[in-house]
Amino acid sequence: MGIEQGIFQRTELLIGKSKMDKLREKRVIIFGIGGVGSWCAESLVRSGINKLTIVDSDRVCVTNINRQLMATTKTVGKVKTDVLKERLLEINPKAEITALQKVYSPETYESFELESYDFIIDAIDSLANKVHLIQEATKTNAIFFSSMGAALKMDPTRIKVAEFWKVQGCPLGSALRSRLKKQGGVNKKFMCVYSDELLQNQGENASCGTDKCMCPKAIAGPGDPDLVNHEWCSLKAKINGTTSYMPAMFGMTIAGLVTQAIYKED
């Protein structure tokens, strides 16, 4: 038995060889590999997705360690996409992992060639860029899934899946709908993972500090074209508290939606 056959033996036992073959052939792209996207990526690779593109501009920050798959004390300061790619290839050395240290934005979106993917996954934080991705992804033939906010939540039993316009009790979903209505809406329906739970921060809001932070602003030299010169911790007006497991469960739920969609084909 070859290593790849052994890795996916239990999955193939459940879904059959023809579906495993489909999983290997589908092209998937994930925008944002933080708390949601990183766990989604790993779940997809462990499920048999073989052609995966991961997109994120940041480096690992010490404050990522509580919830992001590739964030450890040994990876602080490293490019997130590089660290995650290395881990995914340890799971399946034959996987075709494309790691892009880039920002998705109205200025860069054409470079991603969205129409070339079977599945597009949105796990980004920037509201403006998220709106743009939703509009562009829903123009393609790809199946599109989006994650709403996983911060300020602790109850895993309140995680839900719904069509975007039916998401209730989620401030991010509400803000997205408001912007999209003003900008012409979307081109087709899509499913979201969300929770209607909304807690409040109990601790004090503080930056991680550049003595510990290894975000791009803290380490990027002047004129370095390969890095985005920002440090999210200090730029955010407010940082919301997050548990270790809620973003992971959001990401794994999206991975499950992708796998189910492939399983239900034909």
VENJO-V440084 format. One record per pair of residues at least 6 apart in sequence whose ideal C-beta (glycine too) atoms are under 8 Angstrom apart, sorted by sequence separation. I is the first residue (numbers start at 0). J is the second residue. D is the distance in whole Angstrom. If there is no record, write none. Layout:
i:I j:J d:D
i:I j:J d:D
//
This chain:
i:30 j:36 d:7
i:64 j:70 d:5
i:88 j:94 d:6
i:101 j:107 d:6
i:113 j:119 d:6
i:123 j:129 d:5
i:137 j:143 d:6
i:161 j:167 d:8
i:166 j:172 d:4
i:179 j:185 d:6
i:206 j:212 d:7
i:232 j:238 d:7
i:29 j:36 d:5
i:44 j:51 d:6
i:63 j:70 d:4
i:64 j:71 d:6
i:87 j:94 d:6
i:136 j:143 d:4
i:209 j:216 d:8
i:219 j:226 d:4
i:0 j:8 d:8
i:11 j:19 d:5
i:32 j:40 d:6
i:43 j:51 d:6
i:59 j:67 d:7
i:64 j:72 d:7
i:74 j:82 d:5
i:88 j:96 d:6
i:103 j:111 d:7
i:121 j:129 d:6
i:209 j:217 d:5
i:218 j:226 d:8
i:219 j:227 d:8
i:10 j:19 d:7
i:87 j:96 d:5
i:101 j:110 d:7
i:123 j:132 d:7
i:163 j:172 d:7
i:219 j:228 d:5
i:29 j:39 d:6
i:59 j:69 d:7
i:60 j:70 d:8
i:69 j:79 d:6
i:133 j:143 d:8
i:166 j:176 d:8
i:29 j:40 d:6
i:40 j:51 d:6
i:59 j:70 d:5
i:61 j:72 d:8
i:64 j:75 d:8
i:121 j:132 d:5
i:215 j:226 d:5
i:7 j:19 d:6
i:67 j:79 d:8
i:84 j:96 d:5
i:99 j:111 d:8
i:121 j:133 d:7
i:133 j:145 d:6
i:163 j:175 d:8
i:164 j:176 d:7
i:215 j:227 d:5
i:216 j:228 d:6
i:40 j:53 d:6
i:69 j:82 d:4
i:119 j:132 d:8
i:163 j:176 d:7
i:215 j:228 d:6
i:216 j:229 d:5
i:217 j:230 d:6
i:29 j:43 d:8
i:61 j:75 d:5
i:69 j:83 d:5
i:84 j:98 d:4
i:215 j:229 d:6
i:216 j:230 d:3
i:59 j:74 d:5
i:60 j:75 d:7
i:68 j:83 d:7
i:83 j:98 d:7
i:121 j:136 d:7
i:214 j:229 d:7
i:215 j:230 d:6
i:27 j:43 d:6
i:59 j:75 d:5
i:129 j:145 d:8
i:214 j:230 d:4
i:36 j:53 d:7
i:59 j:76 d:6
i:69 j:86 d:6
i:81 j:98 d:6
i:119 j:136 d:4
i:214 j:231 d:6
i:216 j:233 d:7
i:58 j:76 d:6
i:59 j:77 d:5
i:68 j:86 d:7
i:80 j:98 d:4
i:145 j:163 d:7
i:212 j:230 d:6
i:214 j:232 d:6
i:36 j:55 d:7
i:58 j:77 d:6
i:59 j:78 d:8
i:80 j:99 d:6
i:81 j:100 d:7
i:147 j:166 d:6
i:172 j:191 d:7
i:58 j:78 d:5
i:59 j:79 d:6
i:80 j:100 d:5
i:103 j:123 d:6
i:119 j:139 d:7
i:212 j:232 d:6
i:27 j:48 d:6
i:32 j:53 d:5
i:58 j:79 d:6
i:79 j:100 d:8
i:104 j:125 d:8
i:148 j:169 d:7
i:172 j:193 d:6
i:209 j:230 d:7
i:29 j:51 d:7
i:32 j:54 d:7
i:33 j:55 d:7
i:57 j:79 d:5
i:78 j:100 d:5
i:113 j:135 d:6
i:119 j:141 d:5
i:121 j:143 d:7
i:147 j:169 d:5
i:148 j:170 d:7
i:163 j:185 d:7
i:171 j:193 d:8
i:25 j:48 d:6
i:27 j:50 d:7
i:28 j:51 d:8
i:29 j:52 d:7
i:31 j:54 d:7
i:32 j:55 d:4
i:59 j:82 d:6
i:105 j:128 d:8
i:108 j:131 d:7
i:113 j:136 d:6
i:116 j:139 d:7
i:118 j:141 d:6
i:119 j:142 d:8
i:120 j:143 d:8
i:121 j:144 d:7
i:148 j:171 d:4
i:22 j:46 d:6
i:23 j:47 d:6
i:26 j:50 d:5
i:27 j:51 d:5
i:28 j:52 d:4
i:29 j:53 d:5
i:30 j:54 d:5
i:31 j:55 d:6
i:33 j:57 d:8
i:55 j:79 d:5
i:104 j:128 d:5
i:108 j:132 d:7
i:117 j:141 d:6
i:118 j:142 d:5
i:119 j:143 d:5
i:120 j:144 d:5
i:121 j:145 d:4
i:122 j:146 d:5
i:147 j:171 d:5
i:164 j:188 d:8
i:169 j:193 d:5
i:22 j:47 d:4
i:23 j:48 d:8
i:24 j:49 d:7
i:25 j:50 d:7
i:27 j:52 d:7
i:28 j:53 d:8
i:29 j:54 d:7
i:30 j:55 d:8
i:55 j:80 d:5
i:103 j:128 d:5
i:113 j:138 d:8
i:114 j:139 d:5
i:116 j:141 d:5
i:117 j:142 d:7
i:118 j:143 d:8
i:119 j:144 d:8
i:120 j:145 d:8
i:121 j:146 d:6
i:147 j:172 d:5
i:163 j:188 d:7
i:166 j:191 d:5
i:168 j:193 d:8
i:169 j:194 d:7
i:207 j:232 d:5
i:22 j:48 d:6
i:23 j:49 d:4
i:24 j:50 d:7
i:26 j:52 d:8
i:28 j:54 d:7
i:54 j:80 d:7
i:102 j:128 d:7
i:105 j:131 d:5
i:113 j:139 d:5
i:114 j:140 d:7
i:118 j:144 d:7
i:120 j:146 d:8
i:162 j:188 d:5
i:163 j:189 d:6
i:168 j:194 d:8
i:169 j:195 d:6
i:206 j:232 d:5
i:22 j:49 d:7
i:23 j:50 d:8
i:41 j:68 d:6
i:53 j:80 d:5
i:104 j:131 d:7
i:108 j:135 d:6
i:114 j:141 d:7
i:162 j:189 d:7
i:163 j:190 d:7
i:166 j:193 d:5
i:168 j:195 d:3
i:170 j:197 d:7
i:206 j:233 d:5
i:19 j:47 d:6
i:40 j:68 d:8
i:103 j:131 d:8
i:113 j:141 d:7
i:162 j:190 d:6
i:163 j:191 d:5
i:167 j:195 d:6
i:168 j:196 d:8
i:34 j:63 d:8
i:103 j:132 d:6
i:161 j:190 d:7
i:162 j:191 d:7
i:168 j:197 d:7
i:33 j:63 d:7
i:37 j:67 d:5
i:38 j:68 d:5
i:53 j:83 d:6
i:133 j:163 d:8
i:160 j:190 d:6
i:161 j:191 d:6
i:37 j:68 d:4
i:53 j:84 d:7
i:160 j:191 d:7
i:34 j:66 d:4
i:37 j:69 d:6
i:160 j:192 d:6
i:161 j:193 d:7
i:33 j:66 d:8
i:34 j:67 d:5
i:159 j:192 d:7
i:160 j:193 d:8
i:204 j:237 d:6
i:33 j:67 d:6
i:158 j:192 d:7
i:159 j:193 d:6
i:204 j:238 d:6
i:32 j:67 d:8
i:158 j:193 d:8
i:159 j:194 d:7
i:10 j:46 d:6
i:11 j:47 d:8
i:51 j:87 d:7
i:158 j:194 d:5
i:159 j:195 d:7
i:10 j:47 d:6
i:32 j:69 d:8
i:157 j:194 d:5
i:157 j:195 d:6
i:202 j:240 d:7
i:157 j:196 d:5
i:200 j:239 d:6
i:201 j:240 d:7
i:7 j:47 d:5
i:154 j:194 d:7
i:200 j:240 d:5
i:37 j:79 d:8
i:41 j:83 d:8
i:49 j:91 d:7
i:133 j:175 d:7
i:152 j:194 d:5
i:154 j:196 d:5
i:198 j:240 d:8
i:40 j:83 d:6
i:44 j:87 d:5
i:51 j:94 d:7
i:53 j:96 d:7
i:153 j:196 d:7
i:49 j:93 d:7
i:50 j:94 d:8
i:51 j:95 d:7
i:52 j:96 d:8
i:53 j:97 d:7
i:55 j:99 d:8
i:56 j:100 d:6
i:143 j:187 d:8
i:145 j:189 d:6
i:147 j:191 d:6
i:152 j:196 d:5
i:41 j:86 d:7
i:45 j:90 d:6
i:49 j:94 d:5
i:50 j:95 d:5
i:51 j:96 d:6
i:52 j:97 d:4
i:53 j:98 d:5
i:54 j:99 d:5
i:55 j:100 d:7
i:56 j:101 d:6
i:126 j:171 d:8
i:130 j:175 d:6
i:134 j:179 d:7
i:144 j:189 d:7
i:145 j:190 d:8
i:146 j:191 d:7
i:147 j:192 d:7
i:148 j:193 d:8
i:149 j:194 d:7
i:151 j:196 d:8
i:152 j:197 d:7
i:153 j:198 d:6
i:33 j:79 d:8
i:37 j:83 d:6
i:41 j:87 d:7
i:44 j:90 d:5
i:48 j:94 d:8
i:49 j:95 d:6
i:51 j:97 d:7
i:52 j:98 d:8
i:53 j:99 d:7
i:56 j:102 d:4
i:129 j:175 d:7
i:133 j:179 d:7
i:143 j:189 d:4
i:144 j:190 d:6
i:145 j:191 d:5
i:146 j:192 d:5
i:147 j:193 d:4
i:151 j:197 d:6
i:152 j:198 d:7
i:32 j:79 d:6
i:40 j:87 d:6
i:44 j:91 d:6
i:52 j:99 d:7
i:54 j:101 d:6
i:142 j:189 d:8
i:144 j:191 d:7
i:145 j:192 d:8
i:146 j:193 d:8
i:147 j:194 d:8
i:151 j:198 d:5
i:32 j:80 d:7
i:126 j:174 d:6
i:130 j:178 d:5
i:134 j:182 d:7
i:137 j:185 d:5
i:138 j:186 d:5
i:144 j:192 d:7
i:151 j:199 d:7
i:41 j:90 d:7
i:54 j:103 d:6
i:126 j:175 d:7
i:130 j:179 d:6
i:134 j:183 d:8
i:137 j:186 d:4
i:151 j:200 d:7
i:44 j:94 d:6
i:137 j:187 d:5
i:32 j:83 d:6
i:134 j:185 d:6
i:194 j:245 d:7
i:44 j:96 d:8
i:126 j:178 d:7
i:130 j:182 d:7
i:133 j:185 d:6
i:134 j:186 d:7
i:137 j:189 d:6
i:136 j:189 d:8
i:133 j:189 d:8
i:54 j:111 d:7
i:192 j:249 d:5
i:192 j:252 d:5
i:192 j:253 d:6
i:52 j:116 d:8
i:192 j:256 d:8
i:190 j:256 d:6
i:30 j:103 d:5
i:39 j:120 d:6
i:28 j:111 d:7
i:39 j:122 d:6
i:6 j:90 d:7
i:36 j:120 d:7
i:6 j:91 d:6
i:28 j:113 d:7
i:36 j:122 d:4
i:35 j:122 d:4
i:158 j:245 d:8
i:3 j:91 d:7
i:28 j:116 d:5
i:151 j:239 d:5
i:26 j:115 d:7
i:27 j:116 d:7
i:30 j:119 d:8
i:33 j:122 d:7
i:150 j:239 d:4
i:151 j:240 d:6
i:153 j:242 d:6
i:155 j:244 d:7
i:2 j:92 d:7
i:3 j:93 d:5
i:26 j:116 d:5
i:27 j:117 d:7
i:28 j:118 d:7
i:30 j:120 d:7
i:31 j:121 d:7
i:32 j:122 d:7
i:150 j:240 d:7
i:151 j:241 d:8
i:152 j:242 d:7
i:155 j:245 d:7
i:158 j:248 d:6
i:2 j:93 d:8
i:26 j:117 d:5
i:27 j:118 d:4
i:28 j:119 d:6
i:29 j:120 d:4
i:30 j:121 d:6
i:31 j:122 d:4
i:33 j:124 d:7
i:148 j:239 d:8
i:150 j:241 d:5
i:158 j:249 d:7
i:25 j:117 d:4
i:26 j:118 d:7
i:27 j:119 d:8
i:28 j:120 d:7
i:30 j:122 d:6
i:31 j:123 d:4
i:149 j:241 d:7
i:153 j:245 d:7
i:160 j:252 d:7
i:25 j:118 d:6
i:27 j:120 d:7
i:29 j:122 d:6
i:30 j:123 d:5
i:31 j:124 d:7
i:152 j:245 d:5
i:155 j:248 d:6
i:158 j:252 d:6
i:150 j:245 d:8
i:149 j:245 d:5
i:150 j:246 d:8
i:160 j:256 d:7
i:149 j:246 d:4
i:149 j:249 d:5
i:30 j:132 d:6
i:146 j:249 d:5
i:146 j:250 d:7
i:146 j:253 d:6
i:144 j:253 d:5
i:36 j:146 d:8
i:35 j:146 d:5
i:144 j:256 d:6
i:144 j:257 d:7
i:35 j:149 d:6
i:34 j:149 d:6
i:142 j:257 d:8
i:142 j:260 d:6
i:100 j:225 d:7
i:102 j:227 d:6
i:100 j:226 d:8
i:122 j:250 d:7
i:122 j:253 d:8
i:120 j:253 d:6
i:75 j:211 d:8
i:77 j:213 d:8
i:76 j:213 d:3
i:120 j:257 d:7
i:75 j:213 d:5
i:118 j:257 d:5
i:76 j:218 d:6
i:118 j:260 d:7
i:62 j:207 d:5
i:61 j:207 d:6
i:60 j:207 d:6
i:61 j:211 d:5
i:62 j:212 d:8
i:61 j:212 d:6
i:60 j:212 d:5
i:61 j:213 d:7
i:60 j:213 d:6
i:59 j:213 d:7
i:60 j:214 d:5
i:58 j:213 d:6
i:58 j:214 d:6
i:57 j:214 d:6
i:58 j:215 d:6
i:57 j:215 d:7
i:56 j:215 d:7
i:58 j:218 d:7
i:57 j:227 d:7
i:62 j:232 d:6
i:56 j:227 d:4
i:60 j:231 d:8
i:60 j:232 d:7
i:57 j:231 d:7
i:66 j:241 d:5
i:65 j:241 d:7
i:66 j:242 d:7
i:65 j:242 d:8
i:66 j:243 d:5
i:65 j:243 d:5
i:66 j:245 d:8
i:67 j:246 d:8
i:68 j:247 d:8
i:66 j:246 d:5
i:66 j:247 d:7
i:34 j:241 d:6
i:38 j:246 d:7
i:42 j:250 d:7
i:46 j:254 d:6
i:38 j:247 d:4
i:42 j:251 d:5
i:48 j:257 d:7
i:39 j:249 d:8
i:40 j:250 d:8
i:34 j:245 d:8
i:35 j:246 d:5
i:38 j:249 d:8
i:39 j:250 d:4
i:43 j:254 d:5
i:46 j:257 d:8
i:34 j:246 d:3
i:35 j:247 d:8
i:38 j:250 d:4
i:39 j:251 d:7
i:42 j:254 d:3
i:46 j:258 d:5
i:33 j:246 d:7
i:34 j:247 d:7
i:37 j:250 d:7
i:38 j:251 d:6
i:42 j:255 d:8
i:35 j:249 d:5
i:36 j:250 d:6
i:39 j:253 d:5
i:43 j:257 d:6
i:34 j:249 d:8
i:35 j:250 d:4
i:39 j:254 d:5
i:43 j:258 d:8
i:34 j:250 d:7
i:38 j:254 d:8
i:35 j:253 d:7
i:27 j:257 d:7
i:25 j:257 d:8
i:22 j:258 d:7
i:25 j:261 d:6
i:22 j:261 d:6
i:21 j:261 d:5
i:18 j:261 d:7
i:21 j:264 d:7
i:18 j:262 d:5
i:14 j:262 d:6
//
